[in-house]
Amino acid sequence: MPIVLLKGFVLGFIFAVTMVPGTVWCVQVTRRFGLAGGLRAALGIILGQAVWIAAAVALMSVLWMLPLQDKLALVFRSLAGAVFLYMSYVHFRTRKADSLTCPVLPEGGKRLFRGTLAVSLGMPMRFFGYLAFCVAAGFNTHSPGLHMWLLIVASAVVGTAAWWLYMVGLATVFGNKVPERISLHSINKLNPLSGVILLLIFAMTLMPLAVRH
């Protein structure tokens, strides 16, 4: 059980780190609306991710029960590797953020939570990303069932929440004290860092196939 919880936490945390636009948004909102605004935005992202995490793990739970699951390992890992490769490519190609000024919102900070949640739910690529992470983490080696499904989802949500709350906390304490160019320089390092991390996970995902053959 501890291994499952650790895998779920790392899954959620790493995936949150790779969501660089979300990080920029949390910092922008926190700088403008303070801690309360940052927490509303973070909660919107966390709940949106929780939905995609639950959907991905639920589908994986069904796939784990297929009688040909062992024979489908090649397909699962190849598809997961393709997802990681694509995500890495996107991160290396993404333009750097050039401002931490929060965009003008029609109703100020009143709709921060609902608006952020809607955007978070409107990104289905996260579903495929979480599926790929489930394959890479080898969750299929653990006994399937509702109990295991809930453990993975809960630990992954905790992992993703840890990142967003960490960023809101940093932005609250240092957001308006540190020069914007320094903050931007640090945030813009996340895209190439995420690209490298995803490439490493890509290699780890395909490694069992190479060992098997």
LOBATOR-699362 format. One record per atom (N, C-alpha, C, O): residue number from 1; residue in one letter; atom name; x negated, y, z negated. Coordinates in steps of 0.001 Angstrom, whole numbers, plus 500000, padded with zeros to 6 digits. Example, Ala and Ser with C-alpha at 12.3 -4.5 7.8 and 13.67 -1.06 7.14 Angstrom:
2
    k  r   a       X       Y       Z
    1  a   N  486810  494310  492200
    1  a  CA  487700  495500  492200
    1  a   C  486800  496700  492200
    1  a   O  485764  496681  491535
    2  s   N  487150  497750  492920
    2  s  CA  486330  498940  492860
    2  s   C  487100  500030  492130
    2  s   O  486591  501138  491961
END
This chain:
213
    k  r   a       X       Y       Z
    1  m   N  499199  498781  500000
    1  m  CA  500000  500000  500000
    1  m   C  499156  501284  500000
    1  m   O  499473  502216  500740
    2  p   N  498081  501356  499181
    2  p  CA  497254  502575  499211
    2  p   C  496689  502871  500595
    2  p   O  496576  504032  500988
    3  i   N  496329  501802  501347
    3  i  CA  495784  501998  502683
    3  i   C  496836  502618  503601
    3  i   O  496534  503514  504389
    4  v   N  498060  502138  503493
    4  v  CA  499153  502670  504316
    4  v   C  499391  504139  503995
    4  v   O  499561  504954  504901
    5  l   N  499403  504478  502718
    5  l  CA  499622  505867  502315
    5  l   C  498496  506770  502824
    5  l   O  498739  507882  503293
    6  l   N  497264  506274  502723
    6  l  CA  496120  507060  503196
    6  l   C  496193  507260  504705
    6  l   O  495967  508363  505203
    7  k   N  496511  506179  505438
    7  k  CA  496627  506293  506891
    7  k   C  497716  507290  507277
    7  k   O  497525  508110  508175
    8  g   N  498863  507214  506592
    8  g  CA  499958  508136  506890
    8  g   C  499569  509578  506620
    8  g   O  499869  510467  507416
    9  f   N  498894  509811  505486
    9  f  CA  498467  511169  505135
    9  f   C  497508  511721  506180
    9  f   O  497663  512853  506640
   10  v   N  496517  510917  506552
   10  v  CA  495524  511359  507543
   10  v   C  496191  511616  508890
   10  v   O  495859  512580  509580
   11  l   N  497139  510745  509264
   11  l  CA  497879  510927  510513
   11  l   C  498549  512294  510542
   11  l   O  498394  513051  511499
   12  g   N  499303  512605  509475
   12  g  CA  500021  513875  509429
   12  g   C  499085  515074  509376
   12  g   O  499333  516093  510022
   13  f   N  498007  514951  508602
   13  f  CA  497082  516074  508433
   13  f   C  496350  516388  509732
   13  f   O  496290  517543  510153
   14  i   N  495793  515356  510368
   14  i  CA  495031  515581  511595
   14  i   C  495928  516141  512694
   14  i   O  495538  517059  513415
   15  f   N  497125  515586  512816
   15  f  CA  498017  516080  513866
   15  f   C  498378  517535  513619
   15  f   O  498497  518314  514565
   16  a   N  498555  517914  512344
   16  a  CA  498856  519308  512028
   16  a   C  497681  520219  512383
   16  a   O  497877  521323  512891
   17  v   N  496473  519757  512117
   17  v  CA  495283  520559  512439
   17  v   C  495211  520834  513936
   17  v   O  494795  521916  514351
   18  t   N  495616  519857  514749
   18  t  CA  495526  520024  516206
   18  t   C  496614  520948  516759
   18  t   O  496561  521337  517926
   19  m   N  497589  521296  515937
   19  m  CA  498656  522201  516393
   19  m   C  498218  523648  516180
   19  m   O  498762  524354  515331
   20  v   N  497239  524076  516952
   20  v  CA  496629  525393  516768
   20  v   C  497630  526545  516941
   20  v   O  497572  527496  516161
   21  p   N  498543  526510  517922
   21  p  CA  499526  527607  518015
   21  p   C  500344  527768  516744
   21  p   O  500694  528886  516365
   22  g   N  500651  526649  516080
   22  g  CA  501379  526718  514817
   22  g   C  500549  527390  513735
   22  g   O  501074  528143  512914
   23  t   N  499249  527113  513739
   23  t  CA  498360  527752  512769
   23  t   C  498317  529255  512985
   23  t   O  498394  530033  512034
   24  v   N  498195  529657  514243
   24  v  CA  498187  531088  514567
   24  v   C  499494  531735  514111
   24  v   O  499485  532822  513535
   25  w   N  500609  531067  514370
   25  w  CA  501919  531608  513991
   25  w   C  502038  531768  512475
   25  w   O  502516  532799  511999
   26  c   N  501611  530765  511716
   26  c  CA  501680  530844  510255
   26  c   C  500846  532003  509719
   26  c   O  501271  532718  508811
   27  v   N  499663  532180  510284
   27  v  CA  498793  533277  509841
   27  v   C  499414  534616  510199
   27  v   O  499416  535535  509380
   28  q   N  499945  534743  511420
   28  q  CA  500582  535995  511836
   28  q   C  501749  536351  510927
   28  q   O  501861  537487  510465
   29  v   N  502606  535388  510674
   29  v  CA  503795  535629  509849
   29  v   C  503403  535972  508417
   29  v   O  503974  536886  507821
   30  t   N  502445  535255  507865
   30  t  CA  502033  535493  506478
   30  t   C  501393  536873  506336
   30  t   O  501627  537568  505347
   31  r   N  500599  537262  507303
   31  r  CA  499978  538585  507259
   31  r   C  501025  539695  507279
   31  r   O  500840  540743  506660
   32  r   N  502114  539463  507988
   32  r  CA  503127  540516  508123
   32  r   C  504197  540475  507031
   32  r   O  504585  541515  506500
   33  f   N  504674  539266  506697
   33  f  CA  505794  539150  505771
   33  f   C  505402  538617  504397
   33  f   O  506255  538466  503523
   34  g   N  504121  538333  504203
   34  g  CA  503673  537878  502900
   34  g   C  503906  536398  502668
   34  g   O  504258  535654  503584
   35  l   N  503702  535985  501423
   35  l  CA  503791  534568  501067
   35  l   C  505163  533987  501361
   35  l   O  505265  532885  501900
   36  a   N  506219  534711  501016
   36  a  CA  507580  534192  501232
   36  a   C  507838  533915  502711
   36  a   O  508395  532875  503064
   37  g   N  507432  534846  503573
   37  g  CA  507614  534657  505010
   37  g   C  506785  533493  505525
   37  g   O  507256  532703  506342
   38  g   N  505553  533388  505049
   38  g  CA  504686  532293  505465
   38  g   C  505243  530940  505064
   38  g   O  505162  529978  505828
   39  l   N  505815  530863  503855
   39  l  CA  506391  529603  503398
   39  l   C  507616  529217  504210
   39  l   O  507833  528035  504472
   40  r   N  508421  530198  504614
   40  r  CA  509589  529892  505449
   40  r   C  509156  529337  506804
   40  r   O  509735  528374  507306
   41  a   N  508134  529957  507386
   41  a  CA  507631  529475  508671
   41  a   C  507017  528077  508523
   41  a   O  507247  527199  509354
   42  a   N  506235  527882  507458
   42  a  CA  505605  526578  507227
   42  a   C  506660  525494  507027
   42  a   O  506522  524383  507539
   43  l   N  507715  525822  506278
   43  l  CA  508776  524839  506042
   43  l   C  509464  524455  507350
   43  l   O  509814  523293  507555
   44  g   N  509656  525429  508229
   44  g  CA  510250  525142  509531
   44  g   C  509406  524176  510336
   44  g   O  509929  523246  510952
   45  i   N  508090  524397  510331
   45  i  CA  507182  523505  511063
   45  i   C  507173  522115  510435
   45  i   O  507226  521107  511139
   46  i   N  507107  522067  509100
   46  i  CA  507033  520781  508395
   46  i   C  508270  519937  508661
   46  i   O  508156  518745  508949
   47  l   N  509451  520543  508569
   47  l  CA  510682  519782  508800
   47  l   C  510796  519344  510260
   47  l   O  511252  518237  510544
   48  g   N  510382  520213  511183
   48  g  CA  510400  519832  512590
   48  g   C  509479  518657  512856
   48  g   O  509836  517726  513577
   49  q   N  508274  518706  512259
   49  q  CA  507351  517590  512429
   49  q   C  507879  516324  511764
   49  q   O  507680  515219  512269
   50  a   N  508552  516491  510630
   50  a  CA  509083  515327  509913
   50  a   C  510055  514544  510791
   50  a   O  510075  513314  510760
   51  v   N  510860  515259  511572
   51  v  CA  511815  514599  512464
   51  v   C  511078  513773  513506
   51  v   O  511427  512618  513749
   52  w   N  510047  514369  514129
   52  w  CA  509299  513650  515157
   52  w   C  508512  512483  514564
   52  w   O  508393  511430  515189
   53  i   N  507973  512671  513355
   53  i  CA  507252  511585  512686
   53  i   C  508195  510406  512434
   53  i   O  507868  509257  512730
   54  a   N  509382  510717  511877
   54  a  CA  510352  509658  511562
   54  a   C  510789  508925  512830
   54  a   O  510907  507700  512833
   55  a   N  511026  509674  513903
   55  a  CA  511460  509052  515162
   55  a   C  510366  508150  515727
   55  a   O  510647  507045  516191
   56  a   N  509113  508623  515689
   56  a  CA  508006  507836  516235
   56  a   C  507772  506565  515430
   56  a   O  507599  505488  516000
   57  v   N  507766  506690  514104
   57  v  CA  507525  505520  513257
   57  v   C  508687  504526  513370
   57  v   O  508473  503314  513343
   58  a   N  509916  505042  513497
   58  a  CA  511071  504156  513658
   58  a   C  510949  503332  514946
   58  a   O  511206  502128  514949
   59  l   N  510556  503991  516035
   59  l  CA  510392  503268  517294
   59  l   C  509272  502240  517185
   59  l   O  509403  501115  517667
   60  m   N  508163  502635  516543
   60  m  CA  507058  501706  516378
   60  m   C  507480  500508  515542
   60  m   O  507035  499389  515798
   61  s   N  508340  500730  514538
   61  s  CA  508816  499628  513703
   61  s   C  509570  498601  514545
   61  s   O  509469  497397  514311
   62  v   N  510324  499089  515525
   62  v  CA  511054  498189  516418
   62  v   C  510069  497447  517325
   62  v   O  510191  496238  517522
   63  l   N  509103  498171  517870
   63  l  CA  508126  497557  518775
   63  l   C  507289  496509  518058
   63  l   O  506899  495505  518655
   64  w   N  507006  496745  516756
   64  w  CA  506200  495783  515998
   64  w   C  506889  494435  515906
   64  w   O  506233  493403  515769
   65  m   N  508220  494442  515981
   65  m  CA  508975  493193  515815
   65  m   C  509162  492422  517123
   65  m   O  509763  491347  517130
   66  l   N  508652  492965  518223
   66  l  CA  508775  492259  519493
   66  l   C  507959  490967  519467
   66  l   O  506838  490958  518957
   67  p   N  508501  489887  520005
   67  p  CA  507765  488612  519978
   67  p   C  506463  488646  520775
   67  p   O  505542  487879  520495
   68  l   N  506386  489531  521766
   68  l  CA  505187  489614  522604
   68  l   C  504276  490760  522173
   68  l   O  503459  491249  522954
   69  q   N  504428  491176  520927
   69  q  CA  503702  492358  520467
   69  q   C  502195  492222  520628
   69  q   O  501529  493173  521039
   70  d   N  501643  491042  520307
   70  d  CA  500201  490835  520434
   70  d   C  499734  490984  521879
   70  d   O  498674  491549  522152
   71  k   N  500545  490467  522793
   71  k  CA  500182  490543  524202
   71  k   C  500356  491962  524752
   71  k   O  499760  492325  525766
   72  l   N  501188  492760  524058
   72  l  CA  501412  494128  524514
   72  l   C  500401  495106  523912
   72  l   O  500459  496306  524183
   73  a   N  499484  494600  523104
   73  a  CA  498499  495470  522458
   73  a   C  497698  496263  523489
   73  a   O  497397  497439  523284
   74  l   N  497355  495603  524604
   74  l  CA  496613  496283  525662
   74  l   C  497402  497466  526208
   74  l   O  496847  498544  526418
   75  v   N  498698  497264  526438
   75  v  CA  499549  498336  526968
   75  v   C  499674  499466  525958
   75  v   O  499512  500637  526304
   76  f   N  499967  499111  524693
   76  f  CA  500142  500119  523654
   76  f   C  498892  500980  523493
   76  f   O  498968  502208  523467
   77  r   N  497753  500325  523386
   77  r  CA  496510  501069  523138
   77  r   C  496074  501866  524370
   77  r   O  495505  502948  524233
   78  s   N  496330  501353  525546
   78  s  CA  495985  502095  526767
   78  s   C  496828  503360  526880
   78  s   O  496315  504429  527212
   79  l   N  498118  503233  526605
   79  l  CA  499000  504404  526657
   79  l   C  498628  505408  525576
   79  l   O  498606  506612  525831
   80  a   N  498336  504926  524372
   80  a  CA  497929  505820  523290
   80  a   C  496640  506548  523655
   80  a   O  496505  507746  523408
   81  g   N  495693  505816  524247
   81  g  CA  494442  506442  524675
   81  g   C  494673  507525  525704
   81  g   O  494027  508572  525668
   82  a   N  495606  507275  526636
   82  a  CA  495929  508278  527659
   82  a   C  496505  509536  527023
   82  a   O  496200  510648  527453
   83  v   N  497343  509361  525993
   83  v  CA  497925  510511  525290
   83  v   C  496826  511325  524609
   83  v   O  496816  512553  524705
   84  f   N  495907  510655  523926
   84  f  CA  494817  511363  523248
   84  f   C  493916  512084  524246
   84  f   O  493465  513200  523989
   85  l   N  493659  511448  525377
   85  l  CA  492813  512063  526394
   85  l   C  493473  513325  526941
   85  l   O  492814  514348  527128
   86  y   N  494769  513245  527195
   86  y  CA  495506  514404  527696
   86  y   C  495523  515523  526660
   86  y   O  495288  516684  526996
   87  m   N  495799  515184  525409
   87  m  CA  495837  516201  524353
   87  m   C  494478  516868  524192
   87  m   O  494395  518080  523997
   88  s   N  493416  516077  524274
   88  s  CA  492069  516639  524168
   88  s   C  491795  517606  525311
   88  s   O  491244  518687  525105
   89  y   N  492183  517211  526510
   89  y  CA  492001  518071  527692
   89  y   C  492725  519398  527508
   89  y   O  492179  520457  527817
   90  v   N  493955  519339  527002
   90  v  CA  494748  520560  526783
   90  v   C  494039  521477  525797
   90  v   O  494003  522692  525998
   91  h   N  493479  520916  524743
   91  h  CA  492802  521749  523732
   91  h   C  491559  522419  524305
   91  h   O  491287  523583  524010
   92  f   N  490810  521692  525117
   92  f  CA  489606  522292  525699
   92  f   C  489950  523378  526719
   92  f   O  489143  524273  526971
   93  r   N  491150  523300  527306
   93  r  CA  491556  524258  528333
   93  r   C  492364  525436  527772
   93  r   O  492598  526417  528478
   94  t   N  492789  525343  526510
   94  t  CA  493644  526371  525929
   94  t   C  492888  527686  525750
   94  t   O  491736  527705  525319
   95  r   N  493560  528774  526089
   95  r  CA  492959  530105  525923
   95  r   C  492842  530457  524449
   95  r   O  493647  530018  523627
   96  k   N  491848  531240  524130
   96  k  CA  491656  531671  522749
   96  k   C  492728  532689  522354
   96  k   O  493186  533487  523172
   97  a   N  493109  532636  521093
   97  a  CA  494027  533656  520567
   97  a   C  493286  534988  520518
   97  a   O  492119  535041  520130
   98  d   N  493960  536049  520907
   98  d  CA  493286  537355  520941
   98  d   C  493851  538350  519947
   98  d   O  493388  539489  519878
   99  s   N  494859  537930  519165
   99  s  CA  495443  538850  518189
   99  s   C  496168  538069  517097
   99  s   O  496746  537013  517353
  100  l   N  496130  538596  515889
  100  l  CA  496881  538016  514773
  100  l   C  498044  538922  514381
  100  l   O  498627  538781  513306
  101  t   N  498367  539851  515273
  101  t  CA  499510  540716  515024
  101  t   C  500791  539947  515290
  101  t   O  500968  539376  516367
  102  c   N  501672  539932  514325
  102  c  CA  502913  539169  514471
  102  c   C  503829  539846  515479
  102  c   O  504025  541058  515401
  103  p   N  504399  539098  516430
  103  p  CA  505334  539685  517399
  103  p   C  506536  540309  516686
  103  p   O  506892  539907  515578
  104  v   N  507143  541278  517328
  104  v  CA  508328  541916  516760
  104  v   C  509495  540931  516809
  104  v   O  509829  540410  517873
  105  l   N  510106  540682  515666
  105  l  CA  511223  539753  515586
  105  l   C  512533  540535  515542
  105  l   O  512625  541528  514821
  106  p   N  513558  540108  516302
  106  p  CA  514832  540835  516379
  106  p   C  515463  541121  515031
  106  p   O  516029  542196  514832
  107  e   N  515376  540173  514094
  107  e  CA  515995  540362  512783
  107  e   C  514963  540342  511671
  107  e   O  515234  539877  510564
  108  g   N  513782  540850  511973
  108  g  CA  512731  540853  510967
  108  g   C  512362  539438  510568
  108  g   O  512183  538569  511422
  109  g   N  512247  539208  509265
  109  g  CA  511878  537883  508790
  109  g   C  513052  537013  508397
  109  g   O  512850  535927  507854
  110  k   N  514281  537455  508656
  110  k  CA  515469  536725  508202
  110  k   C  515622  535372  508888
  110  k   O  516112  534425  508273
  111  r   N  515218  535267  510133
  111  r  CA  515412  534027  510878
  111  r   C  514109  533256  511071
  111  r   O  513998  532424  511971
  112  l   N  513137  533536  510230
  112  l  CA  511841  532876  510376
  112  l   C  511965  531357  510276
  112  l   O  511420  530622  511100
  113  f   N  512679  530906  509269
  113  f  CA  512794  529460  509081
  113  f   C  513530  528805  510234
  113  f   O  513033  527841  510815
  114  r   N  514713  529314  510576
  114  r  CA  515516  528692  511636
  114  r   C  514814  528768  512987
  114  r   O  514827  527806  513755
  115  g   N  514205  529909  513271
  115  g  CA  513514  530064  514550
  115  g   C  512320  529141  514666
  115  g   O  512114  528514  515705
  116  t   N  511520  529050  513591
  116  t  CA  510347  528182  513612
  116  t   C  510760  526714  513701
  116  t   O  510133  525931  514415
  117  l   N  511809  526347  512979
  117  l  CA  512307  524971  513026
  117  l   C  512779  524611  514431
  117  l   O  512501  523518  514924
  118  a   N  513495  525535  515071
  118  a  CA  514000  525281  516425
  118  a   C  512850  525058  517400
  118  a   O  512908  524159  518239
  119  v   N  511805  525877  517289
  119  v  CA  510646  525723  518178
  119  v   C  509933  524406  517899
  119  v   O  509506  523714  518823
  120  s   N  509807  524064  516612
  120  s  CA  509131  522827  516235
  120  s   C  509878  521601  516746
  120  s   O  509259  520624  517167
  121  l   N  511202  521653  516708
  121  l  CA  512004  520538  517206
  121  l   C  512018  520483  518734
  121  l   O  512293  519436  519321
  122  g   N  511726  521598  519364
  122  g  CA  511792  521664  520829
  122  g   C  510505  521276  521517
  122  g   O  510281  521669  522662
  123  m   N  509654  520517  520853
  123  m  CA  508381  520089  521443
  123  m   C  508269  518576  521404
  123  m   O  507586  518038  520533
  124  p   N  508924  517873  522326
  124  p  CA  508946  516408  522311
  124  p   C  507582  515749  522501
  124  p   O  507429  514564  522205
  125  m   N  506585  516499  522992
  125  m  CA  505261  515912  523152
  125  m   C  504722  515428  521805
  125  m   O  503891  514522  521748
  126  r   N  505202  516037  520733
  126  r  CA  504752  515603  519412
  126  r   C  505194  514179  519124
  126  r   O  504498  513430  518438
  127  f   N  506346  513810  519649
  127  f  CA  506841  512446  519460
  127  f   C  505845  511441  520033
  127  f   O  505506  510454  519380
  128  f   N  505381  511697  521252
  128  f  CA  504422  510791  521884
  128  f   C  503071  510851  521160
  128  f   O  502356  509853  521070
  129  g   N  502739  512034  520649
  129  g  CA  501502  512168  519886
  129  g   C  501530  511312  518630
  129  g   O  500555  510627  518321
  130  y   N  502643  511348  517905
  130  y  CA  502758  510544  516693
  130  y   C  502788  509052  517019
  130  y   O  502227  508246  516278
  131  l   N  503438  508682  518120
  131  l  CA  503412  507284  518545
  131  l   C  501971  506825  518766
  131  l   O  501572  505743  518334
  132  a   N  501205  507670  519448
  132  a  CA  499810  507330  519726
  132  a   C  499019  507190  518426
  132  a   O  498189  506289  518298
  133  f   N  499272  508070  517471
  133  f  CA  498577  507996  516190
  133  f   C  498949  506720  515446
  133  f   O  498101  506116  514790
  134  c   N  500217  506302  515543
  134  c  CA  500646  505055  514901
  134  c   C  499880  503865  515462
  134  c   O  499463  502973  514723
  135  v   N  499700  503864  516777
  135  v  CA  498944  502783  517418
  135  v   C  497482  502835  516983
  135  v   O  496895  501809  516638
  136  a   N  496896  504035  517000
  136  a  CA  495483  504182  516633
  136  a   C  495240  503771  515188
  136  a   O  494194  503207  514866
  137  a   N  496216  504056  514310
  137  a  CA  496059  503730  512890
  137  a   C  496260  502254  512605
  137  a   O  495984  501790  511499
  138  g   N  496742  501512  513598
  138  g  CA  496933  500080  513423
  138  g   C  498053  499738  512456
  138  g   O  497955  498764  511710
  139  f   N  499117  500534  512463
  139  f  CA  500224  500259  511562
  139  f   C  500897  498915  511867
  139  f   O  501611  498364  511029
  140  n   N  500657  498397  513080
  140  n  CA  501243  497108  513440
  140  n   C  500647  495947  512645
  140  n   O  501197  494846  512646
  141  t   N  499519  496193  511964
  141  t  CA  498905  495139  511157
  141  t   C  499559  495010  509792
  141  t   O  499272  494071  509049
  142  h   N  500439  495952  509456
  142  h  CA  501146  495904  508181
  142  h   C  502547  495335  508400
  142  h   O  503124  495492  509476
  143  s   N  503080  494689  507400
  143  s  CA  504394  494057  507540
  143  s   C  505462  495104  507785
  143  s   O  505571  496063  507020
  144  p   N  506270  494937  508858
  144  p  CA  507300  495920  509178
  144  p   C  508466  495839  508197
  144  p   O  508632  494836  507503
  145  g   N  509257  496879  508145
  145  g  CA  510413  496903  507262
  145  g   C  510707  498317  506825
  145  g   O  509876  499211  506987
  146  l   N  511892  498524  506270
  146  l  CA  512322  499865  505865
  146  l   C  511387  500459  504824
  146  l   O  511065  501646  504882
  147  h   N  510952  499645  503876
  147  h  CA  510064  500133  502819
  147  h   C  508767  500682  503416
  147  h   O  508323  501773  503059
  148  m   N  508167  499917  504325
  148  m  CA  506917  500355  504950
  148  m   C  507144  501598  505809
  148  m   O  506319  502512  505826
  149  w   N  508269  501621  506519
  149  w  CA  508611  502772  507367
  149  w   C  508706  504040  506541
  149  w   O  508192  505085  506942
  150  l   N  509363  503958  505379
  150  l  CA  509526  505124  504516
  150  l   C  508186  505578  503943
  150  l   O  507934  506778  503825
  151  l   N  507331  504629  503588
  151  l  CA  506016  504981  503045
  151  l   C  505180  505750  504072
  151  l   O  504553  506760  503750
  152  i   N  505183  505259  505303
  152  i  CA  504392  505905  506360
  152  i   C  504916  507308  506641
  152  i   O  504143  508261  506731
  153  v   N  506244  507428  506781
  153  v  CA  506836  508733  507076
  153  v   C  506571  509720  505935
  153  v   O  506172  510860  506178
  154  a   N  506790  509284  504701
  154  a  CA  506605  510179  503552
  154  a   C  505160  510656  503445
  154  a   O  504914  511844  503241
  155  s   N  504200  509735  503581
  155  s  CA  502793  510122  503455
  155  s   C  502357  511013  504612
  155  s   O  501536  511912  504425
  156  a   N  502899  510772  505814
  156  a  CA  502550  511619  506957
  156  a   C  503112  513026  506779
  156  a   O  502451  514006  507124
  157  v   N  504323  513131  506243
  157  v  CA  504917  514454  506000
  157  v   C  504117  515201  504937
  157  v   O  503907  516408  505052
  158  v   N  503673  514494  503909
  158  v  CA  502832  515119  502882
  158  v   C  501535  515616  503500
  158  v   O  501061  516706  503177
  159  g   N  500959  514809  504396
  159  g  CA  499721  515210  505057
  159  g   C  499885  516464  505888
  159  g   O  499045  517362  505836
  160  t   N  500973  516531  506661
  160  t  CA  501184  517711  507496
  160  t   C  501513  518930  506642
  160  t   O  501107  520046  506966
  161  a   N  502257  518716  505538
  161  a  CA  502588  519828  504645
  161  a   C  501320  520396  504002
  161  a   O  501210  521604  503791
  162  a   N  500366  519512  503693
  162  a  CA  499122  519963  503066
  162  a   C  498402  520979  503946
  162  a   O  497882  521977  503447
  163  w   N  498372  520726  505255
  163  w  CA  497680  521656  506159
  163  w   C  498399  523001  506237
  163  w   O  497769  524052  506119
  164  w   N  499710  522971  506433
  164  w  CA  500432  524235  506612
  164  w   C  500437  525070  505335
  164  w   O  500303  526292  505395
  165  l   N  500588  524427  504192
  165  l  CA  500556  525174  502931
  165  l   C  499158  525719  502667
  165  l   O  499002  526802  502102
  166  y   N  498151  524971  503075
  166  y  CA  496766  525440  502948
  166  y   C  496547  526695  503785
  166  y   O  495938  527656  503313
  167  m   N  497041  526694  505030
  167  m  CA  496864  527853  505899
  167  m   C  497637  529057  505388
  167  m   O  497134  530179  505447
  168  v   N  498853  528850  504886
  168  v  CA  499636  529952  504324
  168  v   C  498924  530520  503100
  168  v   O  498879  531735  502907
  169  g   N  498372  529635  502278
  169  g  CA  497637  530095  501104
  169  g   C  496425  530931  501483
  169  g   O  496181  531983  500893
  170  l   N  495661  530458  502475
  170  l  CA  494495  531224  502930
  170  l   C  494902  532584  503477
  170  l   O  494275  533599  503173
  171  a   N  495970  532597  504296
  171  a  CA  496418  533848  504901
  171  a   C  496942  534811  503845
  171  a   O  496802  536026  503983
  172  t   N  497545  534272  502791
  172  t  CA  498056  535126  501714
  172  t   C  496918  535806  500970
  172  t   O  496982  536997  500665
  173  v   N  495883  535040  500683
  173  v  CA  494765  535569  499887
  173  v   C  493819  536428  500727
  173  v   O  493370  537482  500277
  174  f   N  493517  535974  501954
  174  f  CA  492481  536648  502739
  174  f   C  493005  537330  504006
  174  f   O  492263  538067  504656
  175  g   N  494264  537097  504363
  175  g  CA  494780  537565  505646
  175  g   C  494547  539026  505944
  175  g   O  494134  539375  507050
  176  n   N  494807  539893  504972
  176  n  CA  494669  541330  505206
  176  n   C  493393  541897  504600
  176  n   O  493193  543112  504582
  177  k   N  492539  541022  504108
  177  k  CA  491270  541468  503522
  177  k   C  490093  541210  504464
  177  k   O  489144  541990  504534
  178  v   N  490185  540106  505176
  178  v  CA  489115  539756  506123
  178  v   C  489410  540414  507466
  178  v   O  490554  540372  507920
  179  p   N  488415  541022  508119
  179  p  CA  488633  541635  509446
  179  p   C  489254  540645  510422
  179  p   O  488910  539463  510423
  180  e   N  490170  541135  511251
  180  e  CA  490905  540263  512167
  180  e   C  489969  539490  513093
  180  e   O  490212  538316  513375
  181  r   N  488909  540129  513564
  181  r  CA  488010  539457  514508
  181  r   C  487343  538239  513870
  181  r   O  487080  537250  514555
  182  i   N  487066  538302  512566
  182  i  CA  486456  537165  511878
  182  i   C  487469  536030  511730
  182  i   O  487142  534861  511937
  183  s   N  488707  536392  511367
  183  s  CA  489763  535377  511256
  183  s   C  490016  534711  512603
  183  s   O  490166  533492  512680
  184  l   N  490062  535511  513661
  184  l  CA  490279  534971  515001
  184  l   C  489140  534042  515408
  184  l   O  489367  532992  516011
  185  h   N  487925  534437  515076
  185  h  CA  486764  533610  515420
  185  h   C  486878  532240  514767
  185  h   O  486571  531221  515385
  186  s   N  487320  532222  513513
  186  s  CA  487467  530951  512793
  186  s   C  488601  530123  513374
  186  s   O  488437  528922  513591
  187  i   N  489755  530744  513630
  187  i  CA  490910  530015  514154
  187  i   C  490628  529467  515544
  187  i   O  491046  528357  515874
  188  n   N  489916  530244  516360
  188  n  CA  489650  529799  517731
  188  n   C  488677  528626  517801
  188  n   O  488522  528007  518854
  189  k   N  488027  528322  516694
  189  k  CA  487175  527129  516656
  189  k   C  488007  525855  516550
  189  k   O  487511  524757  516803
  190  l   N  489287  526011  516171
  190  l  CA  490129  524836  515969
  190  l   C  490416  524092  517270
  190  l   O  490526  522866  517261
  191  n   N  490540  524805  518383
  191  n  CA  490852  524124  519647
  191  n   C  489720  523194  520093
  191  n   O  489982  522018  520344
  192  p   N  488481  523665  520203
  192  p  CA  487416  522720  520581
  192  p   C  487203  521633  519530
  192  p   O  486895  520489  519866
  193  l   N  487369  521997  518245
  193  l  CA  487238  520992  517191
  193  l   C  488308  519913  517345
  193  l   O  488025  518723  517210
  194  s   N  489540  520340  517628
  194  s  CA  490626  519384  517833
  194  s   C  490365  518507  519050
  194  s   O  490646  517308  519033
  195  g   N  489819  519115  520115
  195  g  CA  489490  518343  521309
  195  g   C  488487  517246  521010
  195  g   O  488624  516125  521500
  196  v   N  487480  517560  520212
  196  v  CA  486457  516569  519857
  196  v   C  487067  515469  518983
  196  v   O  486805  514285  519192
  197  i   N  487883  515874  518002
  197  i  CA  488524  514895  517111
  197  i   C  489388  513929  517919
  197  i   O  489358  512721  517685
  198  l   N  490156  514459  518865
  198  l  CA  491032  513614  519676
  198  l   C  490231  512675  520581
  198  l   O  490648  511545  520834
  199  l   N  489095  513143  521060
  199  l  CA  488232  512253  521849
  199  l   C  487697  511105  520998
  199  l   O  487607  509969  521462
  200  l   N  487345  511406  519764
  200  l  CA  486871  510364  518861
  200  l   C  487978  509347  518570
  200  l   O  487732  508142  518533
  201  i   N  489201  509851  518363
  201  i  CA  490322  508946  518113
  201  i   C  490620  508135  519372
  201  i   O  490985  506963  519285
  202  f   N  490468  508750  520530
  202  f  CA  490625  508033  521803
  202  f   C  489673  506845  521862
  202  f   O  490073  505739  522226
  203  a   N  488407  507077  521503
  203  a  CA  487417  506004  521518
  203  a   C  487761  504925  520495
  203  a   O  487633  503733  520776
  204  m   N  488196  505344  519308
  204  m  CA  488550  504384  518259
  204  m   C  489772  503557  518655
  204  m   O  489886  502388  518286
  205  t   N  490689  504177  519413
  205  t  CA  491898  503470  519838
  205  t   C  491578  502360  520821
  205  t   O  492173  501284  520766
  206  l   N  490634  502620  521724
  206  l  CA  490309  501631  522762
  206  l   C  489224  500643  522330
  206  l   O  489021  499617  522979
  207  m   N  488538  500951  521247
  207  m  CA  487430  500088  520808
  207  m   C  487866  498638  520541
  207  m   O  487160  497716  520951
  208  p   N  489012  498402  519864
  208  p  CA  489425  496992  519642
  208  p   C  489609  496219  520949
  208  p   O  489390  495009  520987
  209  l   N  490003  496900  522004
  209  l  CA  490168  496215  523289
  209  l   C  488824  495779  523852
  209  l   O  488694  494693  524416
  210  a   N  487821  496647  523690
  210  a  CA  486480  496310  524174
  210  a   C  485894  495144  523381
  210  a   O  485245  494258  523936
  211  v   N  486138  495166  522062
  211  v  CA  485613  494087  521203
  211  v   C  486292  492768  521544
  211  v   O  485656  491714  521558
  212  r   N  487598  492839  521820
  212  r  CA  488357  491627  522129
  212  r   C  487851  490964  523384
  212  r   O  487819  489737  523475
  213  h   N  487441  491788  524380
  213  h  CA  486979  491226  525638
  213  h   C  485483  490985  525614
  213  h   O  484918  490511  526600
END
